[in-house]
């Protein structure tokens, strides 16, 4: 009889503990997926080395084209990728790249970033661009990511 009572008491305790744990899981606030991703991203991104300098200017030789110059990388980075976004007559436009190889380089220049759309060798410029937002993502040889962002007036 004692064993039967202990078995029943043990079963009741297990049910109560399971109910308490279930209630705690249900009532705990859940984090939004975007918040979780932002927290994860913030953990991975390293500060960009202070030696790195970035400039973005209009091309002096090609219409509707800009020049991006990065210097002071001190051969620390393996790749760099960029994303440009800008407003053209009320429509947000942009240019992105896959990671570009900069291994062993102190500087990098991209002098042919066209602000327009090309199809079948016919290019149409995006007019009225006055400001460009630039985001650069640097990856070093160990895989650590550093980011740079800045708005430029043209």
Secondary structure as a PSIPRED ss2 file (coil, helix, strand):
# PSIPRED VFORMAT (PSIPRED V4.0)

   1 X C   1.000  0.000  0.000
   2 X H   0.000  1.000  0.000
   3 X H   0.000  1.000  0.000
   4 X H   0.000  1.000  0.000
   5 X H   0.000  1.000  0.000
   6 X H   0.000  1.000  0.000
   7 X H   0.000  1.000  0.000
   8 X H   0.000  1.000  0.000
   9 X H   0.000  1.000  0.000
  10 X H   0.000  1.000  0.000
  11 X H   0.000  1.000  0.000
  12 X H   0.000  1.000  0.000
  13 X H   0.000  1.000  0.000
  14 X H   0.000  1.000  0.000
  15 X H   0.000  1.000  0.000
  16 X H   0.000  1.000  0.000
  17 X H   0.000  1.000  0.000
  18 X H   0.000  1.000  0.000
  19 X H   0.000  1.000  0.000
  20 X H   0.000  1.000  0.000
  21 X H   0.000  1.000  0.000
  22 X H   0.000  1.000  0.000
  23 X H   0.000  1.000  0.000
  24 X H   0.000  1.000  0.000
  25 X H   0.000  1.000  0.000
  26 X H   0.000  1.000  0.000
  27 X H   0.000  1.000  0.000
  28 X C   1.000  0.000  0.000
  29 X C   1.000  0.000  0.000
  30 X C   1.000  0.000  0.000
  31 X C   1.000  0.000  0.000
  32 X C   1.000  0.000  0.000
  33 X H   0.000  1.000  0.000
  34 X H   0.000  1.000  0.000
  35 X H   0.000  1.000  0.000
  36 X H   0.000  1.000  0.000
  37 X H   0.000  1.000  0.000
  38 X H   0.000  1.000  0.000
  39 X H   0.000  1.000  0.000
  40 X H   0.000  1.000  0.000
  41 X H   0.000  1.000  0.000
  42 X H   0.000  1.000  0.000
  43 X H   0.000  1.000  0.000
  44 X H   0.000  1.000  0.000
  45 X E   0.000  0.000  1.000
  46 X E   0.000  0.000  1.000
  47 X C   1.000  0.000  0.000
  48 X C   1.000  0.000  0.000
  49 X C   1.000  0.000  0.000
  50 X C   1.000  0.000  0.000
  51 X C   1.000  0.000  0.000
  52 X C   1.000  0.000  0.000
  53 X E   0.000  0.000  1.000
  54 X E   0.000  0.000  1.000
  55 X E   0.000  0.000  1.000
  56 X E   0.000  0.000  1.000
  57 X E   0.000  0.000  1.000
  58 X E   0.000  0.000  1.000
  59 X C   1.000  0.000  0.000
  60 X C   1.000  0.000  0.000
  61 X C   1.000  0.000  0.000
  62 X C   1.000  0.000  0.000
  63 X C   1.000  0.000  0.000
  64 X C   1.000  0.000  0.000
  65 X E   0.000  0.000  1.000
  66 X E   0.000  0.000  1.000
  67 X E   0.000  0.000  1.000
  68 X E   0.000  0.000  1.000
  69 X E   0.000  0.000  1.000
  70 X E   0.000  0.000  1.000
  71 X E   0.000  0.000  1.000
  72 X C   1.000  0.000  0.000
  73 X C   1.000  0.000  0.000
  74 X C   1.000  0.000  0.000
  75 X C   1.000  0.000  0.000
  76 X C   1.000  0.000  0.000
  77 X E   0.000  0.000  1.000
  78 X E   0.000  0.000  1.000
  79 X E   0.000  0.000  1.000
  80 X E   0.000  0.000  1.000
  81 X E   0.000  0.000  1.000
  82 X E   0.000  0.000  1.000
  83 X E   0.000  0.000  1.000
  84 X E   0.000  0.000  1.000
  85 X E   0.000  0.000  1.000
  86 X E   0.000  0.000  1.000
  87 X E   0.000  0.000  1.000
  88 X E   0.000  0.000  1.000
  89 X C   1.000  0.000  0.000
  90 X C   1.000  0.000  0.000
  91 X E   0.000  0.000  1.000
  92 X E   0.000  0.000  1.000
  93 X E   0.000  0.000  1.000
  94 X E   0.000  0.000  1.000
  95 X E   0.000  0.000  1.000
  96 X E   0.000  0.000  1.000
  97 X C   1.000  0.000  0.000
  98 X C   1.000  0.000  0.000
  99 X C   1.000  0.000  0.000
 100 X E   0.000  0.000  1.000
 101 X E   0.000  0.000  1.000
 102 X C   1.000  0.000  0.000
 103 X C   1.000  0.000  0.000
 104 X C   1.000  0.000  0.000
 105 X C   1.000  0.000  0.000
 106 X C   1.000  0.000  0.000
 107 X C   1.000  0.000  0.000
 108 X E   0.000  0.000  1.000
 109 X E   0.000  0.000  1.000
 110 X E   0.000  0.000  1.000
 111 X E   0.000  0.000  1.000
 112 X E   0.000  0.000  1.000
 113 X E   0.000  0.000  1.000
 114 X E   0.000  0.000  1.000
 115 X C   1.000  0.000  0.000
 116 X E   0.000  0.000  1.000
 117 X E   0.000  0.000  1.000
 118 X E   0.000  0.000  1.000
 119 X E   0.000  0.000  1.000
 120 X C   1.000  0.000  0.000
 121 X C   1.000  0.000  0.000
 122 X E   0.000  0.000  1.000
 123 X E   0.000  0.000  1.000
 124 X E   0.000  0.000  1.000
 125 X E   0.000  0.000  1.000
 126 X C   1.000  0.000  0.000
 127 X C   1.000  0.000  0.000
 128 X C   1.000  0.000  0.000
 129 X C   1.000  0.000  0.000
 130 X C   1.000  0.000  0.000
 131 X E   0.000  0.000  1.000
 132 X E   0.000  0.000  1.000
 133 X E   0.000  0.000  1.000
 134 X E   0.000  0.000  1.000
 135 X E   0.000  0.000  1.000
 136 X E   0.000  0.000  1.000
 137 X E   0.000  0.000  1.000
 138 X E   0.000  0.000  1.000
 139 X E   0.000  0.000  1.000
 140 X E   0.000  0.000  1.000
 141 X C   1.000  0.000  0.000
 142 X C   1.000  0.000  0.000
 143 X C   1.000  0.000  0.000
 144 X C   1.000  0.000  0.000
 145 X E   0.000  0.000  1.000
 146 X E   0.000  0.000  1.000
 147 X E   0.000  0.000  1.000
 148 X E   0.000  0.000  1.000
 149 X E   0.000  0.000  1.000
 150 X E   0.000  0.000  1.000
 151 X E   0.000  0.000  1.000
 152 X E   0.000  0.000  1.000
 153 X E   0.000  0.000  1.000
 154 X C   1.000  0.000  0.000
